[in-house]
Amino acid sequence: MAETIKTTCPYCGVGCGVIAAVDDKGQVSVTGDSDHPANFGRLCSKGAALADTLDIEGRLLKPEVYGEMQDWDSALDTVAMRLQNVIDEHGRDSVAFYVSGQLLTEDYYVANKLMKGFIGSANIDTNSRLCMSSAVAGQKRAFGSDTVPGCYEDLERAKLIVLTGSNLAWCHPVLYQRIVTAKRDNPDLVVVVIDPRKTASCDIADLHLAIEPGTDHALFNGLLVYLHEHDEINERFVSQCTEGSEAAIAAARQVAPSIDSVAGSCKLDESDIENFYRLFARTERVVSVYSQGINQWSNGTDRVNAIINCHLFSGRIGRPGMGPFSITGQPNAMGGREVGGLANQLAAHMDIENAGHRQLVQSFWQSPHIADSAGLKAVELFNAIDTGRIKAVWIMATNPAVSLPQSTKIQRALEKCEFVVVSDCVRHTDTTRYADVLLPAQTWGERDGTVTNSERCISRQRAFLKAPDDARPDWWIISQVAKRMGHGQQFSYNLSVDIFNEHAALSAYKNSDSLNDPCRRDFNLCALSGLSLHEYSQLQPVQWPVTGNSSATSDYQGTRRMFADGRFFTDSGKAQFIAVNNPCSVNVLSQQYPLRLNSGRIRDQWHTMTRTGQVPRLTCHIYEPFVEINPQDALQASLQQNELVQVSNQQADVICRAVITDSQKRGNLFMPIHWSEQFSGRALVDSLVNSVVDPVSGQPEFKSTAVTIQPYPVQWYGFIISRHKLADLDTDYWSCSRGEGVWRYELAAQQLPENWSDYARGLLCQAATKPEWSEYHDVAMHRYRAARFDNGQLQSCMFVDSEQVLPERGWLQGLFAQPQLDSVERASILAGKPTGLQKDAGRIVCSCFNVGVNTLLEAIRTNRLVSTDQVGKLLRAGTNCGSCLPEISSLLQSSKH
Ligand code: SF4
């Protein structure tokens, strides 16, 4: 009988509830939690594959100090001593923590407490700075607090959903599925997608505004002007509950005086703009969902406020089915904000610049120091490491060597830094290679605490596996260092519940509901501040603020929507319109670098692939780094589909596969963020991104990097499939991915090896003494194939050609599943063609049921299928998580022609 534990998905900010079942043999299976209010049982492809990520291969299991394994005491002593030495010699601002939205709230709380209250510096920042700090800054300017007003249910109660700067279908798939279902149940629900790209989210768009990148603020300023001119104002709300509308309208008028001018700026048809404006003006229940496409610009905060302004003007906030809605990228970005994980925040939504708040936090913590000014934000922090101002950094649960702008400079800074500590669950990342001390942290399934999703819902992440070897909770590691730095009394936590209770108590400390109280805060967990271990372990998802419980039954009453009473957390209690007329991106294009590179996520991968990159079914949808290019730009650069392309600017160049598609606007490119140097030789997109940030939020401009493209000419293309991971490859281009029981490598180079046989044996026979070896070489055609066997079982194979006419990988991969190959099958390898019986499913579209594009197209053609429902009935594709439905729709569309 399997034991079941309810927990929360560790990936995106939707925060889906998950049920993990562990059977007698320790096998884990994962399903969606039908009781969880975020997903009601749904999971996307990443969540559905969570059980496949629990292998301890590649884990960091022991502390390491300068490359030597050590016990915990020695490693912790070293960290505490070195940090203290640096502080004593150079001052408290010479050390920094760089933390992560992957941490649990309890971990985050302890890290922030140590840095801001005991070391006495605010030099702690988080990778959440990279994804949603502009949303935080915009909300604080408008509401006086970092408050998301609504909840996911509003998506189902809305009549108009505006998706802007958000490819929800791939980046927050369960929310997308909720909208799909809502639209099916309510055909009157209108969806407008505002995105320069034609993404999978456009599958449900009634109107797609393929806006010129960087012009959202013009579009929303134009909307504000339109609402004003058409008298679509909620006068009572604006006059009683807001301030600053006139200045905001005047500023909007400068940017967007007319629909005609907006059409010019945004490069859209006037009629489409008018249609959108009319829909917004006439629909009472409007939710505007926004994400990185709004936040990751050098004027991201202004863009956020341009959206909020329209909701304030129409009074569409605080009621069911309406409101501006920032969707966070990470699982606990919001939990990090609650505890002050950003360098410019204090704990519990208090302000570092506010003396009353500082005094309150210091007296609550009984701390010797309290940081009295904002610390360095992520980009500044790594600049300070590079210049030597920061001499010691502790990086927790994140991979800045890949994910920060100017990643090459970040790597150089870490290389130079006097003392680098990295706590992680993974041994080899692009960042761990710079660590002086490595500390093994627990990971999903082992750790225990809470996370908060995009709708302010606090959920438990519960442990259901024993942590392997020396892996420890992050909060334990930080507390142990704090004790060794002399703060044992204030960090004497035994369990995560102790920390949660302290965090909840601080949120309630001197937090009255009186408008006149300068310490009045939105974030308040007073009803959760004295939980017993049992109550904590039973805690159900609940949306903050949580200020009461219904009875003694521990049925805590959360808050679905904020601002229903029209009161905000500003000094006046009124929401603030913000006049926004900043120009767009500061990263301007030039003759030399005429193309605008946008970066973002793909459907089945998460961040730098340390977890999802290990799961075969998540790597078969897209297994190589790529850049999407408009056909006209490709033609101009003489690029062919699937060729290798070099994307460059003055900072760096990367090499990846060209995907030529008219879903990209001319002049624009898109590259995924996921490929690190663990998975590809030269595909670090952030090495191209420069470190321009929004001046208010400090969020980097990931959405607009000036680059140029050119073909990357090679003399040969090839691939390897191998049962074992290969040692270092030194080809000009390589990328690797995990298949079922195998590793796949795509290769290319500008030089031919002197001898193909020697070259192939060097790669494929690394540990084999007497390999069974077959090969074929057509010198005239520059074609080479080789296969290595062990007792008749295929171990590895390599295919090379001067052109991109390499065999399909699918059927070859299938041969690895067989214990022995017969002579026909062995011959088929060297022939590069499947035998009559073997079929190639093609690139996998539905990763839940392993259905490839060839299978789908054949089924659509032979059975004359016209709907995703019919495809689902026949092949099951799209019937589990639904993440692939937009792609199946597109195959159905293309098959019509
Ligand atoms: Fe996890 Fe997917 Fe839900 Fe995001 S949408 S929390 S990745 S299951």
Residues whose N, C-alpha, C, O or C-beta is under 5 A from the ligand:
A	BS01	SF4	C9 Y11 C12 V14 G15 C16 L43 C44 K46 G47 H172 P173 V174
